[in-house]
Amino acid sequence: MLPMLLTLAAVVAPAPAAKPATNTKCPVMGDKIDAKKSPKVVVRGQEYYICCNSCKAKLEKDPDKYLNKDGSPKNAK
């Protein structure tokens, strides 16, 4: 009974909120983003601004290609 309750609690519990986006360039294309207009994507619990939906798919598919181990975009200065 306890394992079933723990499983149910895990399913019902809300996911932790993602850390807000702070990047100023698209992690994929390197284009400057507009925080008020740019779409966002959540990868590994962190939001990132991206320049377009094509970049969203690329970042979700292969985050290691665009992000450092600490989550910072590889193209960030």
DOPABA-523665 format. One record per residue: x, y, z negated of N, C-alpha, C in turn. Coordinates in pm, whole numbers, plus 32768, in hexadecimal, padded with zeros to 4 digits. Each point is the difference from the previous one (the first is absolute). Example, Ala and Ser with C-alpha at 12.3 -4.5 7.8 and 13.67 -1.06 7.14 Angstrom:
85277DC77CF47FA780778000805A80788000;7FDD80698048805280777FFA7FB3806D7FB7;
***
This chain:
80517F8A80007FAF807680008057807E8000;806980037FAF805780757FF88043801E8086;80377F9C8047803C801E80827F9C803F8062;7F837FD17FFB7F9B803780597FE480927FDB;7FFA80217F807FE880897FD58075805C8027;807A7FCE7FF58074804F8026800180198096;7FDA7F9D804D7FF8801180917F9680678023;7F8D7FF87FC17F9480608017802C808C7FD9;8045800F7F91803080837FD48063803A8065;80537FAE80398061803080647FBB802E807E;7F937FC080267FB6802580787FB280817FEA;7FC980137F8A7FAC80737FE18052807B7FDC;80767FED7FCA805380717FD48025805A8076;7FF780837FEE8024805A806F80967FFD801A;80228015807D808E80058025803E80807FC8;807E7FFB7FDA8040807A7FCE8005806A806D;7FF3807C7FD88003806E8060808B800B803F;8002801E8080807F80128047804080837FD8;808380047FFF8048807C7FE77FE6805F8075;7FE980807FE67FE0805D806D807580158061;7FDC801D807C806480198069804980827FE6;80837FFE8019805280797FF2805A80168079;7FFD7FA38060805B800B80737FD78075805B;8063803B80407FE88071805A80147FDB8092;80317F86801980117FCD80887FC27F758007;7FCC7FDF80757FCA7F79801580737F9B7FF0;7FEE7F9A7FAA806B7F9E7FED80217FB1807E;7FA47FF9805F80157FB28079803F8054806E;7FC0806E8027802D80518071805C80737FD7;7FFA80297F818054806E7FD37FC58089801D;7F86800380377FBE807F801C7FD580447F7F;800380857FFF7FD1804C7F8C7F6A7FEA7FF3;7FD17FEF7F867F727FE77FE97FC0807A7FBF;7F7D8008800C7FB080687FBF7FAF7FB97F93;802180197F837FC17FB97F917F6880127FFD;7FCF806B80397F6F801980007FB87FB3806F;80477FDB80697FC17FC18074802F7F73801D;80767FDE7FD4803B7F7F80247FBB7F8C7FBB;7FF07F9080487FCA7F887FBF80657FC97F9B;7FCE7FAD7FA580557FC17F9B7FF37F69800B;80657FBD7FD07FFF7F6F7FF6803E7FDC7F79;7FCE7F947FC380387FD07F8280507F82801C;807F80047FD9805A7F8F801080487FEC7F7B;7FF87F877FCB80437FDE7F807FDA80617F8F;7F8280297FFB7FD180547F9380268092800D;8031802980738029808B80187FB98032807D;7FC7807A7FF77FC6803E8076806D80438053;7FEF7FFE8082805A8046805C7FAC80498066;8027807C801E7FC48046807180407FC8807D;7FAF7FF1806780317FD280817FCA805D806C;803D7FFF80757FD6805C80697F887FCD804F;7FEC7F7B80047F927FC980507FDF7F727FD3;7F917FCB80307FD77F797FDA805C7F948038;8043801D806D80607FA0803780727FEA7F9B;802B806C7FC1806A7FF67F9A7FCE7FB67F85;7F80800D7FE27FC67FB97F8E80137F698014;7FDC7FD08075800C7F71801C80927FD27FF9;805B80518034808E7FDB7FFF80377FFB7F72;7FDB80637FAE803280057F767FC77F8D7FAE;7F817FE180137FC37F907FB7803D7F7A802B;801F7FF2808080357F828034808F7FE47FD3;805480697FFD808E7FEC7FE2803680727FA8;7FD380097F83802C806E7FAB809780057FE8;80427F8C7FFF80917FFD7FE8804E8048806E;7FC78008807680428044806E800380977FEA;7F9C80357FB97FF080917FF2801680357F73;7FFE7FA87F9C800A802C7F7580797FC17FBB;8041804E7FAB806C7FCD7FAB7FC37FAA7F92;80537FB77FBA7FD07FAA7F947FB8804E7F93;8026807F7FEA7FBE80507F997F7E80408033;7FDC7FE7807E7F838034803780108082804D;8074803C7FFB8014807D804A80107FE08095;7FCA80578056800F7FEA808F809480058029;80297FA78056808C7FFC802C8029807E804A;7FA08046803D80218079804A7FF7807E7FAA;7FEA7FF27F7C7FFA80747FA6808D80317FE2;800E80827FF4808380397FE0800780297F70;
***
